[in-house]
Amino acid sequence: MIVDAHQHFWTADYAWLADPSLEPIRRDYGVDDLLPHLAASGVDASILVEGGRCESAETAWFLSLAAATPAIAGVVGWASLSDLSDISALPDSEWLVGIRDQVQAGPDDLLDHLHPGLATVAAAGLVNELVVRTPQLPSVARAAAALPDARFVLDHLGKPPIADPDGLAVWRSMIAPIAECPNVTAKLSGLVTEAGPDWTADALRPWVQTALELFGPDRLMFGSDWPVCELVATYEQVIDALTEILGGRPAAVFGDTATRVYGLEPL
């Protein structure tokens, strides 16, 4: 089973889409937009991830879509990690596989103050999905070490500075301690956006190869980050670039890791 471990839906009125630079993706995206891309790319299923609305209503919407759409294998919903009542009120749904808060919008040490929320998510049997900026990576390592029984998924390799020719060594030094924590899995997702409109597979290659060296294929998973990726690339270009870099579609990266980490049922 080939799994896209990271895609979104949203409507054009999401507040963060008001940024002028996001005008190309400021429209409604839903199931009917996604399914042709999955079919064209040979992808069997996807993980639908919260889209920055930061409301429980979005999670309820996504869970209803998953229940009605066989191709959506699981939902990473939103809850505030600073509000345990938000977490305790999560719906009991077979489609809910993880929780993500918008930690990236906070200070570099924000995650250090959210360990109780992370522990509550883990106690509910859910994945702690982390969207962070590179300067926040040390706090990810601290959280993973402090909560060894929790499952963590690092989105977009921590948003590395791919457009910075001198950024690889710094990013590697910050993500290596995370890779030493066996309870963390990372997503090969969002990289084209970090690289910018002039991205190439060759530009992404050293970052992907470094992640492969540090985490190994059994702790990495493919994610399209569609439709964010449409700022610089099509869905098909994203999956083709990773296929080129990896010399094919290794089962672990393209499905087995996501199936294991999120507890998905085979189709």
SEDO-411394 format. One record per residue: residue number from 0; residue in one letter; x, z negated, y of N, C-alpha, C in turn. Coordinates in Angstrom, 2 decimals, always signed. Example, Ala and Ser with C-alpha at 12.3 -4.5 7.8 and 13.67 -1.06 7.14 Angstrom:
residues 2
PT:0:A:+13.19:-7.80:-5.69:+12.30:-7.80:-4.50:+13.20:-7.80:-3.30
PT:1:S:+12.85:-7.08:-2.25:+13.67:-7.14:-1.06:+12.90:-7.87:+0.03
This chain:
residues 267
PT:0:M:+0.84:+0.00:-1.19:+0.00:+0.00:+0.00:+0.88:+0.00:+1.25
PT:1:I:+0.76:+1.03:+2.08:+1.49:+1.10:+3.34:+0.65:+0.41:+4.42
PT:2:V:+1.27:-0.56:+5.09:+0.56:-1.39:+6.06:+1.22:-1.27:+7.43
PT:3:D:+0.40:-0.98:+8.42:+0.82:-1.10:+9.81:+0.54:-2.55:+10.21
PT:4:A:+1.59:-3.33:+10.38:+1.42:-4.77:+10.58:+1.15:-5.17:+12.02
PT:5:H:+0.95:-4.17:+12.91:+0.75:-4.55:+14.31:+0.08:-3.44:+15.09
PT:6:Q:-1.23:-3.59:+15.31:-1.95:-2.67:+16.20:-3.03:-3.45:+16.95
PT:7:H:-3.53:-2.85:+18.02:-4.48:-3.53:+18.91:-5.72:-2.68:+19.14
PT:8:F:-6.77:-3.34:+19.58:-7.92:-2.70:+20.24:-8.12:-3.42:+21.57
PT:9:W:-8.73:-2.72:+22.52:-9.13:-3.36:+23.77:-10.12:-2.47:+24.49
PT:10:T:-10.65:-3.01:+25.57:-11.52:-2.22:+26.45:-10.83:-2.08:+27.80
PT:11:A:-11.24:-1.08:+28.57:-10.54:-0.72:+29.80:-10.55:-1.82:+30.85
PT:12:D:-11.45:-2.80:+30.70:-11.57:-3.84:+31.71:-10.67:-5.06:+31.44
PT:13:Y:-9.81:-5.01:+30.43:-8.87:-6.12:+30.21:-8.02:-6.30:+31.48
PT:14:A:-7.86:-7.53:+31.92:-7.23:-7.80:+33.21:-5.80:-7.26:+33.29
PT:15:W:-5.03:-7.42:+32.23:-3.63:-7.01:+32.30:-3.45:-5.50:+32.43
PT:16:L:-4.49:-4.74:+32.08:-4.42:-3.28:+32.21:-4.55:-2.80:+33.65
PT:17:A:-4.80:-3.72:+34.59:-4.89:-3.34:+36.00:-3.54:-2.92:+36.58
PT:18:D:-2.46:-3.28:+35.91:-1.12:-2.87:+36.37:-1.08:-1.34:+36.47
PT:19:P:-0.68:-0.80:+37.64:-0.68:+0.66:+37.80:+0.14:+1.40:+36.76
PT:20:S:+1.20:+0.78:+36.24:+2.05:+1.45:+35.26:+1.35:+1.64:+33.92
PT:21:L:+0.22:+0.94:+33.73:-0.49:+1.00:+32.46:-1.69:+1.94:+32.50
PT:22:E:-1.82:+2.69:+33.57:-2.95:+3.60:+33.71:-3.11:+4.55:+32.52
PT:23:P:-2.02:+5.05:+31.91:-2.20:+5.96:+30.76:-2.93:+5.35:+29.57
PT:24:I:-2.93:+4.02:+29.45:-3.62:+3.39:+28.31:-4.79:+2.52:+28.78
PT:25:R:-5.23:+2.73:+30.01:-6.35:+1.95:+30.54:-7.66:+2.63:+30.16
PT:26:R:-8.04:+2.47:+28.92:-9.31:+2.99:+28.40:-9.69:+2.18:+27.17
PT:27:D:-10.87:+2.40:+26.65:-11.29:+1.72:+25.44:-10.57:+2.29:+24.23
PT:28:Y:-10.12:+1.41:+23.36:-9.53:+1.82:+22.07:-10.24:+1.03:+20.97
PT:29:G:-10.70:+1.76:+19.94:-11.40:+1.10:+18.85:-11.13:+1.75:+17.52
PT:30:V:-11.93:+1.41:+16.55:-11.74:+1.85:+15.17:-11.68:+3.38:+15.06
PT:31:D:-12.59:+4.05:+15.75:-12.64:+5.51:+15.64:-11.41:+6.18:+16.22
PT:32:D:-10.71:+5.49:+17.10:-9.45:+6.03:+17.64:-8.30:+5.81:+16.66
PT:33:L:-8.35:+4.69:+15.94:-7.25:+4.33:+15.04:-7.23:+5.13:+13.75
PT:34:L:-8.39:+5.28:+13.11:-8.43:+5.82:+11.75:-7.77:+7.19:+11.60
PT:35:P:-7.91:+8.12:+12.54:-7.22:+9.41:+12.38:-5.70:+9.26:+12.34
PT:36:H:-5.16:+8.30:+13.10:-3.70:+8.08:+13.07:-3.26:+7.53:+11.72
PT:37:L:-4.02:+6.61:+11.17:-3.68:+6.07:+9.84:-3.68:+7.18:+8.81
PT:38:A:-4.72:+8.02:+8.85:-4.83:+9.11:+7.87:-3.69:+10.11:+8.03
PT:39:A:-3.37:+10.47:+9.26:-2.32:+11.46:+9.50:-0.95:+10.95:+9.09
PT:40:S:-0.76:+9.63:+9.14:+0.56:+9.05:+8.84:+0.66:+8.47:+7.44
PT:41:G:-0.40:+8.57:+6.66:-0.37:+8.03:+5.30:-0.36:+6.53:+5.25
PT:42:V:-0.97:+5.87:+6.25:-1.02:+4.42:+6.30:-2.36:+3.96:+5.72
PT:43:D:-2.31:+3.00:+4.82:-3.51:+2.56:+4.11:-4.30:+1.49:+4.85
PT:44:A:-3.59:+0.60:+5.56:-4.27:-0.55:+6.16:-3.48:-1.03:+7.37
PT:45:S:-4.13:-1.84:+8.18:-3.47:-2.37:+9.38:-3.81:-3.84:+9.58
PT:46:I:-2.97:-4.49:+10.39:-3.23:-5.83:+10.89:-3.61:-5.69:+12.36
PT:47:L:-4.80:-6.14:+12.70:-5.31:-6.07:+14.06:-4.91:-7.34:+14.81
PT:48:V:-4.15:-7.19:+15.90:-3.56:-8.32:+16.61:-4.24:-8.50:+17.97
PT:49:E:-4.44:-9.76:+18.35:-5.08:-10.06:+19.64:-4.44:-9.23:+20.75
PT:50:G:-5.28:-8.85:+21.74:-4.83:-7.89:+22.73:-4.67:-8.42:+24.13
PT:51:G:-4.48:-9.71:+24.30:-4.20:-10.25:+25.61:-5.43:-10.62:+26.43
PT:52:R:-6.59:-10.63:+25.82:-7.79:-11.07:+26.53:-7.84:-12.59:+26.64
PT:53:C:-7.20:-13.26:+25.66:-7.08:-14.73:+25.66:-8.44:-15.41:+25.72
PT:54:E:-9.36:-14.92:+24.91:-10.68:-15.52:+24.77:-11.07:-15.51:+23.30
PT:55:S:-11.79:-16.55:+22.87:-12.21:-16.62:+21.48:-13.18:-15.50:+21.13
PT:56:A:-13.88:-14.96:+22.15:-14.82:-13.88:+21.90:-14.11:-12.65:+21.35
PT:57:E:-12.87:-12.44:+21.77:-12.13:-11.30:+21.24:-11.86:-11.47:+19.75
PT:58:T:-11.49:-12.68:+19.35:-11.24:-12.93:+17.93:-12.49:-12.69:+17.11
PT:59:A:-13.63:-13.15:+17.61:-14.90:-12.92:+16.91:-15.20:-11.42:+16.78
PT:60:W:-14.95:-10.69:+17.85:-15.14:-9.23:+17.83:-14.25:-8.59:+16.77
PT:61:F:-12.98:-8.96:+16.77:-12.03:-8.37:+15.83:-12.40:-8.70:+14.38
PT:62:L:-12.85:-9.92:+14.14:-13.22:-10.30:+12.78:-14.44:-9.50:+12.31
PT:63:S:-15.36:-9.22:+13.21:-16.51:-8.40:+12.84:-16.09:-6.97:+12.52
PT:64:L:-15.12:-6.46:+13.24:-14.62:-5.12:+12.96:-13.91:-5.08:+11.61
PT:65:A:-13.12:-6.11:+11.32:-12.41:-6.17:+10.04:-13.39:-6.21:+8.87
PT:66:A:-14.46:-6.98:+9.03:-15.46:-7.10:+7.96:-16.14:-5.77:+7.68
PT:67:A:-16.22:-4.91:+8.70:-16.92:-3.64:+8.56:-16.00:-2.45:+8.33
PT:68:T:-14.68:-2.68:+8.35:-13.71:-1.57:+8.30:-12.68:-1.84:+7.21
PT:69:P:-12.76:-1.15:+6.07:-11.83:-1.42:+4.98:-10.36:-1.27:+5.36
PT:70:A:-10.06:-0.41:+6.32:-8.66:-0.17:+6.69:-8.05:-1.33:+7.47
PT:71:I:-8.87:-2.21:+8.03:-8.34:-3.38:+8.73:-8.24:-4.52:+7.73
PT:72:A:-7.02:-4.82:+7.32:-6.80:-5.77:+6.23:-6.75:-7.21:+6.70
PT:73:G:-6.53:-7.42:+7.99:-6.44:-8.78:+8.50:-6.42:-8.79:+10.01
PT:74:V:-6.69:-9.96:+10.57:-6.74:-10.14:+12.02:-5.83:-11.30:+12.42
PT:75:V:-4.96:-11.05:+13.40:-4.23:-12.12:+14.07:-4.98:-12.38:+15.37
PT:76:G:-5.73:-13.48:+15.40:-6.57:-13.79:+16.54:-5.85:-14.63:+17.57
PT:77:W:-6.55:-14.88:+18.69:-5.97:-15.69:+19.76:-6.50:-17.13:+19.69
PT:78:A:-5.62:-18.06:+20.01:-6.01:-19.43:+20.31:-4.92:-20.02:+21.18
PT:79:S:-5.27:-20.95:+22.04:-4.29:-21.60:+22.89:-3.54:-22.65:+22.09
PT:80:L:-2.24:-22.49:+21.96:-1.44:-23.46:+21.22:-1.31:-24.79:+21.93
PT:81:S:-1.68:-24.83:+23.21:-1.64:-26.08:+23.96:-2.95:-26.85:+23.90
PT:82:D:-3.96:-26.25:+23.27:-5.28:-26.88:+23.18:-5.69:-26.95:+21.72
PT:83:L:-5.50:-28.09:+21.10:-5.78:-28.22:+19.68:-7.26:-28.02:+19.36
PT:84:S:-8.13:-28.24:+20.35:-9.55:-28.01:+20.10:-9.83:-26.52:+19.91
PT:85:D:-9.06:-25.67:+20.61:-9.19:-24.23:+20.41:-8.85:-23.86:+18.97
PT:86:I:-7.79:-24.48:+18.46:-7.34:-24.15:+17.11:-8.31:-24.70:+16.07
PT:87:S:-8.79:-25.90:+16.29:-9.71:-26.51:+15.32:-11.05:-25.78:+15.27
PT:88:A:-11.36:-25.04:+16.34:-12.63:-24.31:+16.39:-12.53:-22.90:+15.83
PT:89:L:-11.39:-22.56:+15.24:-11.22:-21.21:+14.69:-12.26:-20.95:+13.61
PT:90:P:-12.78:-19.74:+13.56:-13.79:-19.43:+12.54:-13.19:-19.41:+11.15
PT:91:D:-13.99:-19.76:+10.19:-13.59:-19.71:+8.79:-13.88:-18.31:+8.28
PT:92:S:-12.85:-17.47:+8.29:-13.04:-16.07:+7.92:-11.92:-15.61:+7.01
PT:93:E:-12.27:-14.88:+5.98:-11.25:-14.35:+5.08:-10.36:-13.33:+5.76
PT:94:W:-10.79:-12.81:+6.90:-10.02:-11.78:+7.59:-9.01:-12.37:+8.57
PT:95:L:-9.15:-13.65:+8.91:-8.24:-14.27:+9.86:-6.96:-14.67:+9.13
PT:96:V:-5.84:-14.04:+9.50:-4.58:-14.29:+8.79:-3.53:-14.95:+9.66
PT:97:G:-3.75:-14.98:+10.97:-2.76:-15.57:+11.86:-3.31:-15.83:+13.24
PT:98:I:-2.50:-16.53:+14.04:-2.87:-16.87:+15.41:-1.70:-16.51:+16.33
PT:99:R:-2.06:-15.93:+17.49:-1.03:-15.63:+18.49:-1.52:-16.06:+19.87
PT:100:D:-0.67:-16.80:+20.56:-0.90:-17.14:+21.96:+0.09:-16.31:+22.79
PT:101:Q:-0.21:-16.13:+24.07:+0.64:-15.30:+24.92:+1.82:-16.11:+25.47
PT:102:V:+2.68:-16.56:+24.57:+3.82:-17.38:+24.94:+4.76:-16.62:+25.88
PT:103:Q:+4.83:-15.31:+25.76:+5.74:-14.51:+26.57:+5.50:-14.68:+28.07
PT:104:A:+4.30:-15.10:+28.45:+3.98:-15.24:+29.87:+4.47:-16.55:+30.46
PT:105:G:+5.00:-17.44:+29.62:+5.41:-18.76:+30.09:+6.91:-18.88:+30.27
PT:106:P:+7.37:-20.09:+30.61:+8.81:-20.33:+30.79:+9.58:-20.20:+29.47
PT:107:D:+10.89:-20.13:+29.59:+11.72:-19.87:+28.42:+11.61:-20.97:+27.37
PT:108:D:+11.31:-22.20:+27.78:+11.24:-23.31:+26.83:+9.80:-23.69:+26.47
PT:109:L:+8.83:-22.84:+26.80:+7.43:-23.19:+26.56:+7.16:-23.55:+25.11
PT:110:L:+7.74:-22.81:+24.18:+7.46:-23.03:+22.76:+7.89:-24.43:+22.31
PT:111:D:+8.89:-25.00:+22.99:+9.35:-26.34:+22.64:+8.25:-27.38:+22.80
PT:112:H:+7.28:-27.10:+23.67:+6.21:-28.04:+23.95:+4.94:-27.76:+23.14
PT:113:L:+5.03:-26.77:+22.26:+3.84:-26.33:+21.52:+3.93:-26.59:+20.03
PT:114:H:+4.89:-27.40:+19.60:+5.05:-27.66:+18.17:+3.80:-28.25:+17.52
PT:115:P:+3.06:-29.16:+18.18:+1.84:-29.66:+17.55:+0.83:-28.55:+17.26
PT:116:G:+0.68:-27.62:+18.20:-0.23:-26.50:+17.97:+0.24:-25.61:+16.85
PT:117:L:+1.54:-25.34:+16.81:+2.11:-24.53:+15.73:+1.88:-25.19:+14.38
PT:118:A:+2.05:-26.52:+14.33:+1.84:-27.25:+13.09:+0.38:-27.20:+12.65
PT:119:T:-0.54:-27.24:+13.61:-1.96:-27.17:+13.29:-2.34:-25.81:+12.72
PT:120:V:-1.78:-24.76:+13.31:-2.01:-23.41:+12.77:-1.49:-23.32:+11.34
PT:121:A:-0.29:-23.83:+11.11:+0.29:-23.79:+9.78:-0.54:-24.58:+8.78
PT:122:A:-1.06:-25.73:+9.21:-1.87:-26.57:+8.32:-3.17:-25.88:+7.93
PT:123:A:-3.62:-24.95:+8.77:-4.82:-24.18:+8.46:-4.53:-23.02:+7.52
PT:124:G:-3.27:-22.89:+7.11:-2.90:-21.82:+6.19:-2.70:-20.48:+6.86
PT:125:L:-2.49:-20.49:+8.18:-2.37:-19.26:+8.95:-0.94:-19.03:+9.41
PT:126:V:-0.63:-17.79:+9.69:+0.68:-17.41:+10.22:+0.73:-17.72:+11.71
PT:127:N:+1.86:-18.24:+12.17:+2.13:-18.37:+13.60:+2.80:-17.09:+14.08
PT:128:E:+2.06:-16.27:+14.78:+2.56:-15.00:+15.31:+3.14:-15.26:+16.70
PT:129:L:+4.37:-14.82:+16.94:+5.05:-15.14:+18.19:+5.40:-13.88:+18.96
PT:130:V:+4.83:-13.74:+20.15:+5.24:-12.68:+21.07:+6.02:-13.35:+22.19
PT:131:V:+7.31:-13.08:+22.23:+8.22:-13.74:+23.17:+9.15:-12.72:+23.79
PT:132:R:+9.77:-13.15:+24.89:+10.82:-12.36:+25.51:+12.17:-12.83:+24.95
PT:133:T:+13.18:-11.98:+25.06:+14.50:-12.32:+24.51:+15.01:-13.68:+24.99
PT:134:P:+14.88:-14.07:+26.28:+15.37:-15.40:+26.68:+14.65:-16.55:+25.98
PT:135:Q:+13.49:-16.29:+25.38:+12.76:-17.34:+24.68:+13.17:-17.47:+23.22
PT:136:L:+14.05:-16.61:+22.74:+14.42:-16.63:+21.32:+15.01:-17.96:+20.86
PT:137:P:+15.84:-18.63:+21.65:+16.35:-19.93:+21.16:+15.23:-20.92:+20.85
PT:138:S:+14.13:-20.87:+21.60:+13.02:-21.79:+21.33:+12.32:-21.41:+20.03
PT:139:V:+12.35:-20.14:+19.66:+11.80:-19.72:+18.38:+12.61:-20.32:+17.23
PT:140:A:+13.93:-20.25:+17.36:+14.80:-20.83:+16.32:+14.55:-22.33:+16.18
PT:141:R:+14.37:-23.01:+17.31:+14.13:-24.46:+17.26:+12.79:-24.77:+16.59
PT:142:A:+11.77:-23.98:+16.89:+10.45:-24.21:+16.29:+10.49:-23.97:+14.79
PT:143:A:+11.14:-22.89:+14.37:+11.20:-22.57:+12.94:+11.96:-23.63:+12.17
PT:144:A:+13.03:-24.17:+12.78:+13.79:-25.22:+12.12:+13.02:-26.53:+12.06
PT:145:A:+12.24:-26.81:+13.11:+11.50:-28.07:+13.17:+10.29:-28.07:+12.24
PT:146:L:+9.77:-26.86:+11.91:+8.56:-26.74:+11.09:+8.85:-25.83:+9.89
PT:147:P:+9.66:-26.30:+8.96:+10.10:-25.43:+7.86:+8.98:-24.99:+6.93
PT:148:D:+7.87:-25.70:+6.92:+6.77:-25.32:+6.05:+5.80:-24.34:+6.70
PT:149:A:+6.02:-24.03:+7.97:+5.17:-23.07:+8.69:+5.71:-21.66:+8.50
PT:150:R:+4.79:-20.69:+8.48:+5.19:-19.28:+8.44:+5.16:-18.72:+9.86
PT:151:F:+6.26:-18.09:+10.26:+6.36:-17.49:+11.58:+6.60:-15.99:+11.45
PT:152:V:+5.97:-15.24:+12.33:+6.23:-13.80:+12.43:+6.65:-13.51:+13.87
PT:153:L:+7.82:-12.94:+14.02:+8.36:-12.59:+15.34:+8.00:-11.15:+15.67
PT:154:D:+7.18:-10.98:+16.69:+6.76:-9.63:+17.09:+7.87:-8.90:+17.82
PT:155:H:+7.96:-7.61:+17.58:+8.78:-6.69:+18.37:+10.26:-7.09:+18.44
PT:156:L:+10.74:-7.77:+17.39:+12.13:-8.25:+17.36:+12.49:-9.06:+18.60
PT:157:G:+11.49:-9.72:+19.19:+11.76:-10.52:+20.38:+11.98:-9.70:+21.63
PT:158:K:+11.47:-8.48:+21.65:+11.55:-7.59:+22.82:+13.00:-7.42:+23.29
PT:159:P:+13.84:-6.83:+22.46:+15.26:-6.69:+22.82:+15.46:-5.72:+23.98
PT:160:P:+16.55:-5.89:+24.74:+16.83:-5.02:+25.89:+17.46:-3.70:+25.47
PT:161:I:+16.69:-2.88:+24.81:+17.21:-1.64:+24.23:+17.74:-0.69:+25.30
PT:162:A:+17.11:-0.72:+26.47:+17.55:+0.18:+27.55:+18.87:-0.26:+28.18
PT:163:D:+19.33:-1.46:+27.86:+20.59:-1.98:+28.39:+21.71:-1.67:+27.42
PT:164:P:+22.67:-0.82:+27.80:+23.73:-0.45:+26.87:+24.59:-1.62:+26.42
PT:165:D:+24.57:-2.71:+27.18:+25.38:-3.88:+26.83:+24.55:-5.01:+26.24
PT:166:G:+23.29:-4.71:+25.92:+22.39:-5.78:+25.50:+22.43:-6.15:+24.04
PT:167:L:+22.97:-5.29:+23.19:+22.88:-5.51:+21.75:+23.59:-6.79:+21.31
PT:168:A:+24.80:-7.02:+21.80:+25.57:-8.19:+21.36:+24.88:-9.49:+21.77
PT:169:V:+24.34:-9.53:+22.99:+23.66:-10.73:+23.46:+22.41:-11.00:+22.63
PT:170:W:+21.62:-9.95:+22.42:+20.39:-10.11:+21.62:+20.72:-10.55:+20.20
PT:171:R:+21.75:-9.95:+19.62:+22.12:-10.32:+18.25:+22.48:-11.80:+18.17
PT:172:S:+23.21:-12.30:+19.15:+23.62:-13.70:+19.12:+22.42:-14.63:+19.24
PT:173:M:+21.33:-14.15:+19.87:+20.16:-14.98:+20.07:+19.18:-14.90:+18.90
PT:174:I:+19.16:-13.76:+18.21:+18.21:-13.63:+17.11:+18.83:-14.06:+15.77
PT:175:A:+20.16:-14.09:+15.68:+20.79:-14.46:+14.42:+20.38:-15.86:+13.93
PT:176:P:+20.30:-16.88:+14.81:+19.84:-18.19:+14.33:+18.40:-18.18:+13.81
PT:177:I:+17.57:-17.30:+14.33:+16.21:-17.17:+13.84:+16.23:-16.58:+12.43
PT:178:A:+17.06:-15.58:+12.24:+17.15:-14.94:+10.93:+17.65:-15.90:+9.85
PT:179:E:+18.36:-16.95:+10.27:+18.84:-17.94:+9.31:+17.72:-18.84:+8.81
PT:180:C:+16.56:-18.80:+9.46:+15.41:-19.60:+9.05:+14.57:-18.80:+8.07
PT:181:P:+14.48:-19.18:+6.81:+13.79:-18.37:+5.81:+12.28:-18.27:+6.02
PT:182:N:+11.73:-19.10:+6.91:+10.29:-19.08:+7.16:+9.90:-18.13:+8.29
PT:183:V:+10.84:-17.29:+8.75:+10.56:-16.33:+9.82:+10.68:-14.92:+9.29
PT:184:T:+9.66:-14.12:+9.57:+9.67:-12.68:+9.31:+9.59:-11.96:+10.65
PT:185:A:+10.20:-10.80:+10.75:+10.22:-10.08:+12.03:+9.57:-8.70:+11.89
PT:186:K:+9.02:-8.23:+12.98:+8.37:-6.92:+12.99:+9.24:-5.88:+13.69
PT:187:L:+9.41:-4.75:+13.02:+10.01:-3.57:+13.63:+8.88:-2.85:+14.36
PT:188:S:+8.57:-3.36:+15.54:+7.43:-2.87:+16.31:+7.78:-2.96:+17.79
PT:189:G:+7.10:-2.16:+18.60:+7.26:-2.24:+20.04:+8.60:-1.78:+20.57
PT:190:L:+9.43:-1.20:+19.73:+10.79:-0.87:+20.14:+10.84:+0.34:+21.07
PT:191:V:+9.96:+1.32:+20.84:+9.98:+2.50:+21.71:+9.63:+2.12:+23.14
PT:192:T:+8.71:+1.18:+23.29:+8.32:+0.75:+24.63:+9.47:+0.03:+25.33
PT:193:E:+10.19:-0.81:+24.58:+11.34:-1.49:+25.18:+12.44:-0.51:+25.54
PT:194:A:+12.57:+0.57:+24.78:+13.60:+1.58:+25.06:+13.26:+2.43:+26.27
PT:195:G:+11.96:+2.64:+26.50:+11.55:+3.41:+27.66:+11.25:+4.87:+27.33
PT:196:P:+10.83:+5.64:+28.32:+10.35:+7.00:+28.08:+11.40:+7.95:+27.52
PT:197:D:+12.66:+7.63:+27.67:+13.72:+8.49:+27.16:+14.22:+8.04:+25.79
PT:198:W:+13.43:+7.26:+25.09:+13.84:+6.72:+23.80:+14.15:+7.85:+22.81
PT:199:T:+15.04:+7.55:+21.88:+15.32:+8.44:+20.75:+15.51:+7.56:+19.51
PT:200:A:+15.41:+8.18:+18.36:+15.65:+7.43:+17.13:+17.08:+6.89:+17.10
PT:201:D:+18.02:+7.65:+17.62:+19.41:+7.20:+17.65:+19.58:+5.98:+18.55
PT:202:A:+18.80:+5.90:+19.63:+18.89:+4.74:+20.51:+18.35:+3.48:+19.83
PT:203:L:+17.33:+3.66:+18.98:+16.74:+2.52:+18.27:+17.57:+2.09:+17.07
PT:204:R:+18.35:+3.00:+16.53:+19.02:+2.78:+15.24:+19.84:+1.50:+15.18
PT:205:P:+20.74:+1.23:+16.14:+21.57:+0.01:+16.00:+20.76:-1.28:+16.02
PT:206:W:+19.63:-1.28:+16.71:+18.79:-2.47:+16.78:+18.07:-2.68:+15.45
PT:207:V:+17.57:-1.59:+14.87:+16.90:-1.68:+13.58:+17.91:-2.06:+12.50
PT:208:Q:+19.09:-1.46:+12.54:+20.10:-1.75:+11.52:+20.57:-3.20:+11.62
PT:209:T:+20.67:-3.72:+12.83:+21.06:-5.12:+13.00:+20.00:-6.04:+12.42
PT:210:A:+18.73:-5.72:+12.70:+17.64:-6.52:+12.13:+17.66:-6.47:+10.60
PT:211:L:+17.92:-5.31:+10.06:+17.98:-5.15:+8.60:+19.12:-5.98:+8.03
PT:212:E:+20.25:-5.98:+8.71:+21.40:-6.77:+8.26:+21.09:-8.27:+8.29
PT:213:L:+20.42:-8.73:+9.35:+20.20:-10.16:+9.53:+19.04:-10.69:+8.70
PT:214:F:+17.95:-9.95:+8.65:+16.74:-10.43:+7.97:+16.61:-9.91:+6.54
PT:215:G:+17.13:-8.69:+6.29:+16.91:-8.05:+5.00:+15.52:-7.43:+4.96
PT:216:P:+15.31:-6.43:+4.11:+14.02:-5.72:+4.08:+12.84:-6.59:+3.69
PT:217:D:+13.08:-7.64:+2.92:+11.97:-8.49:+2.47:+11.44:-9.41:+3.56
PT:218:R:+12.10:-9.41:+4.73:+11.61:-10.21:+5.85:+11.43:-9.36:+7.11
PT:219:L:+11.19:-8.07:+6.88:+10.90:-7.15:+7.98:+9.65:-6.36:+7.64
PT:220:M:+8.88:-5.99:+8.67:+7.70:-5.17:+8.44:+7.49:-4.19:+9.58
PT:221:F:+6.96:-3.04:+9.23:+6.66:-1.99:+10.20:+5.39:-2.32:+10.97
PT:222:G:+5.44:-2.10:+12.29:+4.25:-2.19:+13.12:+4.30:-1.09:+14.18
PT:223:S:+3.19:-0.42:+14.37:+3.17:+0.69:+15.34:+3.10:+0.21:+16.78
PT:224:D:+2.53:-0.97:+17.01:+2.20:-1.45:+18.34:+1.33:-0.44:+19.10
PT:225:W:+0.51:+0.28:+18.34:-0.46:+1.19:+18.94:-1.63:+0.37:+19.48
PT:226:P:-2.21:+0.70:+20.62:-1.90:+1.86:+21.47:-0.91:+1.59:+22.60
PT:227:V:-0.26:+0.42:+22.64:+0.78:+0.21:+23.66:+1.83:+1.30:+23.57
PT:228:C:+2.16:+1.70:+22.36:+3.21:+2.72:+22.18:+2.90:+4.02:+22.90
PT:229:E:+1.60:+4.28:+23.17:+1.23:+5.54:+23.80:+1.75:+5.66:+25.22
PT:230:L:+2.31:+4.59:+25.77:+2.98:+4.70:+27.06:+4.18:+5.63:+26.98
PT:231:V:+4.80:+5.71:+25.79:+6.01:+6.53:+25.66:+6.04:+7.39:+24.41
PT:232:A:+5.14:+7.13:+23.44:+5.21:+7.85:+22.16:+3.86:+7.82:+21.46
PT:233:T:+3.64:+8.80:+20.59:+2.44:+8.81:+19.78:+2.61:+7.90:+18.57
PT:234:Y:+1.52:+7.56:+17.94:+1.57:+6.78:+16.70:+2.48:+7.46:+15.69
PT:235:E:+2.28:+8.76:+15.54:+3.03:+9.51:+14.54:+4.53:+9.53:+14.86
PT:236:Q:+4.89:+9.62:+16.13:+6.30:+9.60:+16.51:+6.95:+8.26:+16.18
PT:237:V:+6.20:+7.18:+16.36:+6.74:+5.85:+16.08:+7.06:+5.70:+14.60
PT:238:I:+6.12:+6.03:+13.75:+6.35:+5.84:+12.31:+7.38:+6.84:+11.79
PT:239:D:+7.39:+8.03:+12.35:+8.39:+9.02:+11.93:+9.80:+8.59:+12.32
PT:240:A:+9.94:+7.98:+13.51:+11.26:+7.53:+13.95:+11.80:+6.44:+13.03
PT:241:L:+10.95:+5.48:+12.67:+11.41:+4.41:+11.79:+11.72:+4.95:+10.40
PT:242:T:+10.92:+5.89:+9.94:+11.18:+6.52:+8.64:+12.54:+7.22:+8.65
PT:243:E:+12.83:+7.89:+9.76:+14.14:+8.56:+9.89:+15.28:+7.56:+9.88
PT:244:I:+15.14:+6.49:+10.65:+16.21:+5.49:+10.76:+16.48:+4.83:+9.41
PT:245:L:+15.41:+4.54:+8.67:+15.56:+3.83:+7.39:+15.81:+4.77:+6.21
PT:246:G:+15.80:+6.09:+6.47:+16.04:+7.05:+5.41:+14.90:+7.10:+4.40
PT:247:G:+13.69:+6.88:+4.89:+12.51:+6.88:+4.02:+11.60:+5.73:+4.40
PT:248:R:+10.69:+5.41:+3.50:+9.76:+4.32:+3.74:+9.92:+3.26:+2.66
PT:249:P:+10.93:+2.39:+2.81:+11.13:+1.34:+1.80:+9.88:+0.49:+1.65
PT:250:A:+9.53:+0.19:+0.42:+8.27:-0.50:+0.14:+8.16:-1.84:+0.85
PT:251:A:+9.27:-2.58:+0.93:+9.21:-3.89:+1.57:+8.80:-3.76:+3.02
PT:252:V:+9.51:-2.95:+3.77:+9.27:-2.83:+5.22:+7.91:-2.22:+5.50
PT:253:F:+7.49:-1.28:+4.69:+6.26:-0.53:+4.98:+5.03:-1.08:+4.26
PT:254:G:+5.12:-2.26:+3.69:+3.90:-2.78:+3.10:+4.03:-4.08:+2.35
PT:255:D:+5.06:-4.19:+1.50:+5.13:-5.37:+0.63:+5.32:-6.67:+1.41
PT:256:T:+6.16:-6.63:+2.46:+6.38:-7.85:+3.25:+5.10:-8.30:+3.93
PT:257:A:+4.40:-7.36:+4.56:+3.15:-7.70:+5.24:+2.11:-8.21:+4.25
PT:258:T:+2.02:-7.59:+3.09:+1.07:-8.02:+2.07:+1.34:-9.46:+1.64
PT:259:R:+2.61:-9.80:+1.48:+2.98:-11.15:+1.06:+2.77:-12.17:+2.18
PT:260:V:+3.29:-11.87:+3.36:+3.27:-12.84:+4.46:+1.85:-13.13:+4.92
PT:261:Y:+1.02:-12.10:+4.98:-0.36:-12.28:+5.45:-1.36:-12.54:+4.32
PT:262:G:-0.88:-12.51:+3.07:-1.76:-12.79:+1.94:-2.85:-11.76:+1.79
PT:263:L:-2.48:-10.48:+1.92:-3.48:-9.40:+1.87:-3.85:-9.09:+0.43
PT:264:E:-5.06:-8.62:+0.27:-5.51:-8.15:-1.02:-5.19:-6.66:-1.17
PT:265:P:-4.65:-6.23:-2.30:-4.40:-4.80:-2.49:-5.70:-4.00:-2.38
PT:266:L:-5.58:-2.80:-1.82:-6.75:-1.95:-1.70:-7.18:-1.42:-3.06
